[in-house]
Amino acid sequence: MNQSIHGRRGSLVSSIQSLIGTVIIAVFVITFVVQAFQIPSESMENTLLTGDYLLVDKMCYGGSRLWDHLMPYRKIQRGDIIVFRYPVHPAQHFVKRVIGIPGDRVRLINRQVYVNGVALVEPYALHRSRFHDSFRDDFPRVDIPVPGLEGDWWLRMRKLVEDNALIVPEGHYFVMGDNRDESSDSRYWGFVPRENIIGRPFIIYWSLRANEEMNAYSRPSDKLYRFGYAVSHLLQITRWNRTFRVVN
């Protein structure tokens, strides 16, 4: 009898320890290794679509000065898609593509991006607007402030332009959305500091196609309805062809 009670207690203790271990591992992974991120806008189309749900690798670039020299972290490179804290409002997270790294000279001429005088080959870049914008498409321009341009960035940018190119300072990165005509990016609010970069998205684990009925409920009080609608229409609104797609 006593052996049976002790056996059940031992089994219960073992189960609790296993559960605690699982929770600790899950918390560690979520905190330090990966992070879920949802694409909220069309600024990265057609690479990433509104409603894509991503997993972000938070370890790929390192971050701790000590461990950076010991671990095989990779450097942030031109063309990388990154998730970062928006410099203007750090509580918000943005996703963009790295165009310029420290020391680069960035310039746009008639929508074509040049880095250090060389035209970038960008098969991912999307231009939908027929309207040519003298600030957005011919950058940098220091003579024409435009709507959406951050005032502090406008003043700083003027000091970093040399021979009609913007110089990316040490510890900062110039980023742009792939949907060039519909992206609020470094052209409008400035560089991304290295410490703001969270990581690199590596896979789309789910993609949700919201329809008009679902979009009609956009207030915070309608979140429960939206969740219920998504669950009940899961098969219809999931973009199955994007599920588990590698991000590049």
Backbone bond lengths (Angstrom), bond angles and torsions (degrees), N, CA, C in turn:
res aa  C-N    CA-C-N  psi(-1)  N-CA   C-N-CA  omega(-1)  CA-C   N-CA-C  phi
1 M - - - 1.456 - - 1.539 110.13 -
2 N 1.361 116.27 -52.02 1.454 121.19 179.59 1.525 111.70 -61.02
3 Q 1.353 114.09 -38.73 1.458 118.41 179.45 1.534 110.35 -63.87
4 S 1.344 115.94 -38.25 1.458 120.67 179.66 1.529 110.90 -64.90
5 I 1.378 116.00 -43.03 1.469 120.49 179.49 1.519 110.34 -64.71
6 H 1.357 114.94 -45.05 1.462 119.19 178.56 1.526 111.47 -62.30
7 G 1.335 115.01 -35.54 1.461 119.54 179.61 1.522 111.56 -65.76
8 R 1.367 115.73 -42.37 1.459 119.70 179.15 1.528 110.95 -66.73
9 R 1.343 115.64 -40.27 1.456 119.81 178.29 1.520 111.16 -63.32
10 G 1.334 115.20 -42.25 1.459 119.41 178.86 1.522 111.39 -63.06
11 S 1.352 114.91 -39.91 1.460 119.49 178.72 1.519 110.82 -65.66
12 L 1.348 117.04 -40.29 1.461 121.21 179.50 1.522 111.16 -65.41
13 V 1.334 115.82 -44.29 1.466 120.41 178.61 1.523 110.57 -61.56
14 S 1.330 115.58 -41.80 1.462 120.52 179.31 1.525 110.95 -62.93
15 S 1.341 116.66 -41.20 1.468 121.23 179.62 1.517 110.82 -65.46
16 I 1.342 116.54 -41.84 1.459 120.66 179.29 1.522 110.49 -64.18
17 Q 1.341 116.48 -43.32 1.456 120.46 178.71 1.524 111.16 -61.83
18 S 1.327 115.82 -40.57 1.457 120.54 178.78 1.522 111.20 -64.52
19 L 1.361 115.75 -41.60 1.461 120.28 178.86 1.523 111.09 -64.46
20 I 1.332 116.45 -44.34 1.460 120.84 179.03 1.525 110.73 -61.76
21 G 1.332 115.80 -41.75 1.460 119.98 178.25 1.521 111.57 -61.91
22 T 1.335 115.98 -41.44 1.467 120.61 179.13 1.520 110.92 -63.91
23 V 1.345 116.13 -44.00 1.465 120.64 179.21 1.525 111.01 -62.27
24 I 1.327 116.25 -43.03 1.470 120.42 -179.76 1.525 110.72 -62.12
25 I 1.327 116.17 -43.43 1.466 120.39 178.83 1.526 110.39 -63.60
26 A 1.348 116.17 -43.26 1.464 120.52 -179.90 1.525 110.85 -62.09
27 V 1.332 116.58 -44.25 1.459 121.06 179.47 1.529 110.38 -63.64
28 F 1.331 116.80 -41.40 1.468 120.87 178.83 1.523 110.67 -62.08
29 V 1.347 116.03 -45.22 1.464 120.03 -178.63 1.520 110.59 -63.25
30 I 1.336 117.31 -46.53 1.461 121.54 -178.66 1.528 110.96 -65.07
31 T 1.331 116.11 -37.28 1.465 120.12 -176.01 1.522 112.41 -77.30
32 F 1.335 117.89 -41.68 1.459 120.68 -169.72 1.526 114.96 -114.92
33 V 1.310 119.36 -23.52 1.462 120.74 -169.95 1.519 112.93 -105.33
34 V 1.321 118.91 -56.35 1.459 122.07 -177.97 1.516 110.58 -130.18
35 Q 1.327 114.80 158.84 1.453 121.05 176.43 1.512 108.64 -144.15
36 A 1.324 116.22 138.57 1.463 120.83 176.75 1.523 108.93 -81.91
37 F 1.324 116.21 143.39 1.463 121.27 -178.46 1.518 108.53 -146.69
38 Q 1.330 116.44 137.38 1.462 121.78 178.98 1.519 109.75 -109.56
39 I 1.333 116.97 136.19 1.454 121.56 177.00 1.530 108.62 -78.16
40 P 1.346 116.83 116.27 1.457 119.27 -174.64 1.532 114.71 -95.72
41 S 1.338 117.70 -11.30 1.459 119.39 -173.50 1.521 110.32 -142.49
42 E 1.330 114.52 179.05 1.464 120.62 -175.93 1.524 112.67 -95.17
43 S 1.324 118.47 11.92 1.467 120.68 -171.70 1.527 113.84 -67.89
44 M 1.350 118.02 -18.98 1.462 120.03 -179.94 1.530 112.81 -109.33
45 E 1.328 117.46 12.45 1.467 119.25 176.31 1.528 110.00 -64.24
46 N 1.320 118.25 146.45 1.459 127.27 1.89 1.533 112.27 -96.84
47 T 1.309 117.11 11.51 1.462 119.97 178.11 1.516 110.63 -68.12
48 L 1.331 116.06 -48.89 1.460 123.02 177.51 1.518 108.02 -126.20
49 L 1.325 116.26 135.29 1.456 121.29 -176.31 1.522 110.99 -107.86
50 T 1.326 115.54 153.06 1.458 119.93 173.38 1.524 108.86 -56.83
51 G 1.332 116.38 126.88 1.460 119.87 -177.72 1.515 113.85 101.10
52 D 1.339 117.81 -4.85 1.470 120.52 173.41 1.531 109.08 -73.64
53 Y 1.318 116.21 138.12 1.459 122.31 176.11 1.525 107.89 -112.03
54 L 1.335 115.88 123.26 1.455 121.21 -172.44 1.520 111.72 -113.71
55 L 1.333 114.22 156.52 1.460 120.74 165.36 1.522 106.90 -108.04
56 V 1.326 115.63 129.44 1.457 121.77 -175.95 1.526 109.90 -106.76
57 D 1.317 115.89 126.72 1.469 122.03 176.02 1.525 108.49 -80.00
58 K 1.331 116.30 109.25 1.465 121.46 -177.58 1.526 112.83 -87.51
59 M 1.332 116.66 -5.55 1.464 120.68 -175.42 1.521 113.62 -101.61
60 C 1.345 117.41 -13.77 1.463 119.03 -168.31 1.524 113.55 -63.93
61 Y 1.344 117.55 -32.03 1.455 120.07 -178.08 1.524 113.42 -100.76
62 G 1.308 117.02 -1.22 1.460 119.24 -177.77 1.510 110.67 73.89
63 G 1.321 116.64 -143.63 1.451 120.79 -179.33 1.518 112.05 152.88
64 S 1.336 116.66 -35.35 1.468 120.25 177.02 1.528 108.85 -86.64
65 R 1.313 116.17 127.47 1.472 119.56 -177.11 1.521 112.46 -59.60
66 L 1.341 117.63 -36.32 1.452 120.80 -179.90 1.517 111.11 -67.16
67 W 1.330 115.79 -52.79 1.464 119.49 -175.53 1.521 113.10 -72.47
68 D 1.339 117.63 -23.36 1.458 119.87 -179.62 1.528 112.06 -58.57
69 H 1.330 117.03 -29.17 1.459 120.43 -178.63 1.528 112.00 -86.45
70 L 1.320 116.84 -13.53 1.461 120.84 -176.25 1.514 113.56 -103.82
71 M 1.336 116.54 -26.13 1.461 121.26 -175.71 1.527 110.48 -103.78
72 P 1.347 117.30 154.64 1.471 120.44 -177.92 1.527 112.29 -81.41
73 Y 1.348 117.75 55.51 1.447 120.59 177.62 1.524 109.42 -73.53
74 R 1.323 115.54 152.80 1.453 120.17 177.32 1.522 109.72 -100.58
75 K 1.311 116.53 155.68 1.448 121.84 177.58 1.523 109.69 -82.74
76 I 1.315 115.07 153.24 1.461 120.06 175.16 1.517 108.00 -70.61
77 Q 1.325 116.04 128.87 1.454 121.19 -173.66 1.520 110.78 -120.79
78 R 1.312 115.75 157.82 1.461 119.82 172.70 1.529 108.98 -59.84
79 G 1.302 115.62 137.10 1.460 120.64 179.72 1.517 113.43 95.65
80 D 1.349 117.97 -14.06 1.464 120.87 177.60 1.532 109.86 -68.20
81 I 1.324 115.82 139.86 1.460 121.28 169.54 1.517 107.01 -91.97
82 I 1.331 117.00 129.24 1.456 120.74 -176.26 1.524 110.97 -129.23
83 V 1.325 115.13 151.43 1.468 122.43 170.08 1.522 106.71 -105.96
84 F 1.323 116.57 134.09 1.467 120.05 -174.49 1.530 110.20 -149.45
85 R 1.323 114.13 163.30 1.462 120.50 174.41 1.527 108.02 -79.87
86 Y 1.312 115.68 125.01 1.456 122.71 -178.83 1.533 109.27 -57.90
87 P 1.330 118.83 119.73 1.467 120.34 -174.70 1.526 114.62 -58.27
88 V 1.331 117.12 -31.32 1.460 120.08 -178.82 1.527 111.58 -74.72
89 H 1.340 116.20 -41.19 1.467 122.37 177.37 1.529 107.48 -133.89
90 P 1.334 118.56 88.28 1.474 122.01 -172.68 1.525 115.37 -58.52
91 A 1.340 118.44 -16.31 1.457 119.67 177.45 1.520 111.35 -70.25
92 Q 1.324 117.25 -19.81 1.465 121.85 178.40 1.527 110.01 -91.50
93 H 1.333 115.47 146.10 1.453 121.20 177.35 1.524 109.33 -111.46
94 F 1.326 116.37 132.87 1.457 123.16 178.29 1.525 109.35 -116.01
95 V 1.324 115.07 159.78 1.463 121.33 171.97 1.521 108.23 -130.43
96 K 1.326 116.91 125.33 1.465 122.71 -179.23 1.523 108.54 -145.72
97 R 1.330 114.87 178.58 1.469 120.88 178.06 1.525 109.50 -107.87
98 V 1.326 116.16 136.69 1.464 121.38 178.56 1.531 109.24 -73.07
99 I 1.331 115.28 124.58 1.462 121.18 178.67 1.521 111.08 -108.17
100 G 1.348 115.93 -39.53 1.456 119.89 -179.24 1.513 111.68 -129.93
101 I 1.329 116.06 135.05 1.465 122.28 177.38 1.534 108.16 -105.88
102 P 1.347 117.98 169.96 1.468 119.65 -176.92 1.536 113.28 -51.20
103 G 1.332 114.54 130.81 1.465 120.92 -179.99 1.507 114.39 94.44
104 D 1.320 118.04 -15.26 1.461 121.53 -179.49 1.526 111.58 -70.77
105 R 1.315 114.54 153.73 1.467 122.17 173.16 1.526 107.17 -113.58
106 V 1.312 115.62 115.56 1.464 121.80 -172.82 1.518 110.35 -108.58
107 R 1.321 114.88 136.69 1.460 120.36 177.69 1.522 109.85 -151.13
108 L 1.339 117.11 144.24 1.459 122.87 172.60 1.520 108.59 -116.33
109 I 1.318 116.16 131.38 1.461 122.18 175.34 1.516 107.58 -127.83
110 N 1.320 115.95 113.34 1.464 121.38 -179.73 1.526 111.02 51.72
111 R 1.360 116.15 46.23 1.466 125.43 176.42 1.526 113.54 79.13
112 Q 1.303 119.14 -10.54 1.455 121.04 178.02 1.522 109.11 -85.58
113 V 1.343 115.84 129.61 1.458 121.44 -179.37 1.531 109.75 -89.80
114 Y 1.328 115.04 131.24 1.458 121.84 175.56 1.522 108.24 -119.20
115 V 1.326 117.10 132.45 1.459 122.47 175.14 1.528 107.12 -123.09
116 N 1.317 115.48 119.99 1.469 121.95 -177.04 1.524 111.67 56.08
117 G 1.332 114.31 37.01 1.454 120.54 176.41 1.516 115.57 82.62
118 V 1.328 118.01 -1.37 1.471 122.14 -178.25 1.525 109.48 -108.76
119 A 1.316 117.04 131.28 1.458 121.64 179.36 1.528 110.40 -70.27
120 L 1.319 117.44 129.61 1.459 121.24 178.36 1.520 110.44 -79.16
121 V 1.314 115.50 139.49 1.467 121.48 171.76 1.516 106.94 -90.35
122 E 1.321 117.67 113.25 1.456 122.41 -172.07 1.529 111.35 -129.05
123 P 1.323 117.49 80.79 1.475 119.57 179.28 1.521 113.20 -65.39
124 Y 1.333 116.95 -16.81 1.454 121.71 -179.02 1.531 112.94 -84.39
125 A 1.337 118.15 -16.68 1.462 121.32 -175.05 1.519 110.78 -69.22
126 L 1.329 115.50 136.05 1.463 122.05 -177.14 1.523 109.28 -121.54
127 H 1.339 115.57 130.38 1.464 122.25 175.56 1.526 108.08 -127.41
128 R 1.319 116.19 114.72 1.461 120.63 -178.60 1.519 112.67 -106.19
129 S 1.317 115.84 -25.66 1.456 119.21 -175.14 1.528 110.96 -83.46
130 R 1.325 115.37 137.74 1.463 120.35 174.83 1.523 110.60 -85.28
131 F 1.331 115.86 -12.02 1.452 121.15 -178.17 1.520 109.99 -81.41
132 H 1.318 115.82 125.51 1.468 121.13 179.10 1.511 108.53 -89.73
133 D 1.332 116.47 121.55 1.445 122.22 179.90 1.525 109.17 -101.09
134 S 1.327 116.70 125.38 1.457 120.50 -173.57 1.517 113.21 -69.36
135 F 1.327 117.96 -21.15 1.467 120.13 176.64 1.528 110.93 -92.86
136 R 1.308 117.11 -48.96 1.461 122.58 -175.68 1.525 112.24 -66.11
137 D 1.327 116.79 -41.04 1.464 121.23 -171.34 1.528 113.47 -98.45
138 D 1.318 118.07 -14.07 1.470 123.04 174.97 1.527 106.91 -128.54
139 F 1.297 114.96 88.57 1.461 121.73 -170.78 1.533 109.94 -118.93
140 P 1.327 121.03 143.31 1.475 126.50 1.28 1.530 112.13 -87.67
141 R 1.324 114.44 147.35 1.455 121.76 172.05 1.519 107.59 -119.09
142 V 1.299 116.94 123.51 1.466 120.55 -177.07 1.528 111.98 -106.07
143 D 1.335 116.44 8.03 1.467 119.64 -176.30 1.521 113.20 -110.75
144 I 1.360 117.03 -4.25 1.473 118.42 -174.84 1.528 111.15 -138.91
145 P 1.320 118.80 91.35 1.470 119.60 172.62 1.526 109.78 -64.28
146 V 1.333 116.61 142.48 1.464 121.38 -174.57 1.522 110.39 -128.84
147 P 1.330 118.62 161.75 1.468 121.10 175.81 1.530 111.62 -58.74
148 G 1.325 116.78 137.57 1.459 121.33 -179.29 1.508 114.22 90.92
149 L 1.329 117.43 -7.26 1.465 121.74 -179.42 1.523 109.67 -84.93
150 E 1.340 116.90 124.99 1.452 121.25 179.35 1.536 110.40 -68.87
151 G 1.346 115.48 132.08 1.455 119.94 -176.08 1.514 113.71 -61.10
152 D 1.338 116.76 -42.52 1.467 120.11 179.83 1.527 110.89 -63.25
153 W 1.318 115.95 -39.37 1.464 120.18 179.22 1.524 110.79 -66.94
154 W 1.316 116.86 -38.37 1.456 121.39 179.20 1.532 110.46 -58.37
155 L 1.320 116.59 -43.11 1.463 120.82 -179.92 1.528 111.59 -70.47
156 R 1.328 116.33 -40.10 1.463 120.32 -178.54 1.523 111.42 -71.21
157 M 1.325 115.83 -40.36 1.460 120.38 -176.78 1.523 111.54 -59.62
158 R 1.316 116.65 -38.67 1.460 120.93 -177.90 1.531 112.17 -59.47
159 K 1.343 116.44 -26.78 1.467 120.85 -178.21 1.535 112.18 -87.88
160 L 1.345 116.52 -10.29 1.464 120.10 -175.35 1.527 113.23 -109.30
161 V 1.327 116.30 7.66 1.457 120.60 -179.47 1.528 109.62 -97.32
162 E 1.343 113.75 128.52 1.466 120.07 179.03 1.521 108.22 -139.43
163 D 1.330 116.59 126.85 1.477 121.92 -177.09 1.526 110.77 53.40
164 N 1.339 115.71 42.33 1.476 123.33 175.84 1.522 113.67 66.82
165 A 1.327 117.24 16.03 1.465 121.05 177.00 1.525 109.31 -123.21
166 L 1.332 115.66 146.91 1.464 121.47 178.98 1.520 109.46 -90.74
167 I 1.320 117.36 126.87 1.462 122.12 -179.04 1.523 109.12 -92.10
168 V 1.331 116.99 124.37 1.460 122.41 179.26 1.521 108.65 -82.05
169 P 1.340 118.21 119.55 1.477 119.77 -177.11 1.521 112.56 -76.02
170 E 1.297 116.25 166.61 1.461 123.25 179.34 1.526 109.90 -59.71
171 G 1.342 115.45 137.75 1.456 120.42 177.12 1.507 114.80 78.54
172 H 1.340 117.85 11.80 1.456 121.46 -178.39 1.527 110.76 -134.87
173 Y 1.347 115.16 162.07 1.456 120.98 -176.55 1.525 110.10 -138.28
174 F 1.322 115.09 142.73 1.455 122.36 177.63 1.519 107.58 -99.58
175 V 1.335 117.11 122.90 1.465 121.35 -174.87 1.522 110.42 -124.72
176 M 1.335 114.31 153.76 1.464 120.96 177.25 1.514 109.28 -143.50
177 G 1.336 115.55 153.55 1.454 120.28 172.99 1.516 110.05 -82.00
178 D 1.321 117.33 149.70 1.467 120.27 179.18 1.532 111.52 -65.92
179 N 1.328 116.56 -31.73 1.456 121.57 175.74 1.533 107.42 -84.03
180 R 1.300 116.37 82.97 1.451 122.67 -165.38 1.532 114.56 -62.36
181 D 1.324 117.67 -28.48 1.458 120.04 -178.22 1.523 112.91 -85.24
182 E 1.330 117.77 -10.50 1.466 121.54 -175.62 1.524 111.20 -130.66
183 S 1.314 116.91 36.88 1.462 120.07 -176.29 1.524 111.44 -126.04
184 S 1.326 115.45 124.10 1.467 120.88 168.96 1.522 106.51 -86.65
185 D 1.316 116.61 108.98 1.460 119.89 -172.59 1.520 110.76 -141.21
186 S 1.327 116.90 -157.82 1.466 120.96 -174.16 1.519 113.26 -59.60
187 R 1.303 117.83 -21.52 1.459 119.54 176.79 1.530 111.67 -63.33
188 Y 1.335 115.47 -29.82 1.463 120.43 -172.83 1.523 114.29 -105.60
189 W 1.338 117.82 -25.39 1.470 118.61 -177.35 1.527 114.36 -133.74
190 G 1.299 118.65 0.13 1.458 119.90 170.29 1.513 116.35 105.73
191 F 1.318 115.35 -165.09 1.453 122.76 -174.13 1.523 111.88 -79.66
192 V 1.337 114.69 161.00 1.461 121.85 172.61 1.526 107.93 -100.36
193 P 1.334 118.82 116.67 1.465 120.06 176.13 1.526 110.62 -65.23
194 R 1.320 116.80 148.34 1.470 120.85 -178.81 1.520 112.04 -55.62
195 E 1.337 117.30 -38.42 1.460 119.92 -176.49 1.530 112.72 -70.31
196 N 1.327 117.79 -13.31 1.468 120.80 178.60 1.526 112.61 -84.99
197 I 1.316 116.93 -13.44 1.471 119.96 -175.14 1.519 110.18 -78.97
198 I 1.326 115.59 124.15 1.465 122.38 -177.82 1.517 111.28 -88.38
199 G 1.308 117.23 -44.86 1.456 119.32 -179.26 1.513 111.66 169.67
200 R 1.311 114.37 -165.89 1.462 121.84 -175.49 1.529 110.02 -119.94
201 P 1.340 118.57 122.63 1.468 119.71 176.73 1.525 109.99 -66.58
202 F 1.342 115.94 136.85 1.463 118.14 -176.22 1.522 113.34 -121.22
203 I 1.331 119.19 -16.46 1.457 119.09 179.67 1.524 110.32 -155.70
204 I 1.329 115.65 145.08 1.463 122.41 171.16 1.529 106.29 -92.43
205 Y 1.331 116.97 110.26 1.463 118.98 -177.10 1.519 112.55 -90.02
206 W 1.331 116.70 -14.42 1.471 120.76 175.13 1.510 107.79 -162.66
207 S 1.323 117.22 149.48 1.456 121.07 177.57 1.515 108.62 -138.50
208 L 1.324 115.73 126.95 1.457 122.17 -173.04 1.520 110.11 -113.22
209 R 1.307 116.35 124.91 1.456 122.20 177.15 1.526 108.15 -98.59
210 A 1.326 116.59 102.52 1.462 120.31 -179.01 1.526 109.84 -80.18
211 N 1.319 116.32 134.09 1.458 119.97 177.98 1.524 110.57 -99.87
212 E 1.327 117.21 -178.69 1.462 121.69 -175.76 1.522 111.59 -62.37
213 E 1.343 117.28 -38.72 1.460 119.97 -178.58 1.519 110.70 -64.01
214 M 1.324 116.38 -39.04 1.457 119.74 -179.45 1.526 110.90 -73.24
215 N 1.332 117.30 -38.79 1.454 120.86 -179.01 1.518 113.00 -68.31
216 A 1.330 116.96 -19.17 1.460 120.41 179.88 1.519 111.61 -66.24
217 Y 1.346 115.81 -20.39 1.459 120.26 -179.26 1.524 108.28 -108.14
218 S 1.329 115.00 89.32 1.458 119.77 -173.72 1.523 113.60 -115.53
219 R 1.338 118.47 -6.61 1.459 120.15 179.44 1.526 110.54 -76.20
220 P 1.335 117.13 155.03 1.471 120.50 179.33 1.520 112.82 -54.97
221 S 1.351 117.25 -33.62 1.459 120.66 -178.96 1.520 112.45 -71.21
222 D 1.330 116.62 -12.60 1.463 120.41 -178.99 1.526 112.76 -98.02
223 K 1.334 117.37 6.11 1.457 120.12 -177.73 1.522 112.01 -59.90
224 L 1.338 116.90 -38.44 1.455 120.36 179.60 1.521 111.01 -63.43
225 Y 1.332 116.05 -40.51 1.464 119.23 177.93 1.525 110.53 -64.42
226 R 1.340 115.60 -45.30 1.461 119.69 -179.49 1.525 110.87 -59.63
227 F 1.331 115.93 -41.25 1.456 120.14 179.08 1.531 110.23 -63.46
228 G 1.339 115.65 -46.26 1.464 119.49 179.09 1.512 112.05 -62.07
229 Y 1.328 116.32 -40.07 1.461 120.55 179.06 1.526 110.48 -63.77
230 A 1.350 115.65 -43.83 1.461 119.77 -179.38 1.521 111.35 -61.82
231 V 1.343 116.61 -41.67 1.463 120.63 -179.45 1.523 110.79 -66.39
232 S 1.322 116.86 -44.13 1.467 120.64 -176.22 1.522 112.89 -74.29
233 H 1.339 117.64 -19.36 1.468 121.28 179.75 1.530 111.35 -118.57
234 L 1.319 115.54 28.64 1.462 121.15 -173.30 1.526 112.70 -54.90
235 L 1.314 117.37 -45.99 1.459 120.57 -176.29 1.522 111.76 -66.56
236 Q 1.336 116.11 -35.42 1.458 120.09 -176.10 1.523 113.19 -77.63
237 I 1.312 117.88 -34.87 1.465 119.48 -172.08 1.530 113.33 -99.94
238 T 1.310 117.99 -3.47 1.465 120.31 177.22 1.522 110.45 -80.65
239 R 1.324 116.57 131.04 1.472 120.65 173.12 1.523 106.91 -84.97
240 W 1.309 116.14 90.99 1.467 120.38 -173.90 1.516 111.93 -65.33
241 N 1.326 117.44 -29.38 1.473 119.83 -178.72 1.527 112.47 -72.02
242 R 1.345 118.03 -11.61 1.453 121.36 178.42 1.533 112.50 -104.32
243 T 1.317 116.91 -9.62 1.451 120.96 -178.39 1.523 110.58 -66.59
244 F 1.321 116.72 130.30 1.466 124.96 -178.95 1.531 112.20 63.00
245 R 1.316 115.98 30.28 1.463 120.50 175.46 1.525 109.56 -84.90
246 V 1.324 116.06 135.03 1.458 121.37 178.66 1.522 109.05 -73.77
247 V 1.328 116.58 137.80 1.476 121.78 -179.42 1.522 109.24 -90.43
248 N 1.315 116.87 129.34 1.466 120.26 176.21 1.525 110.26 -154.48
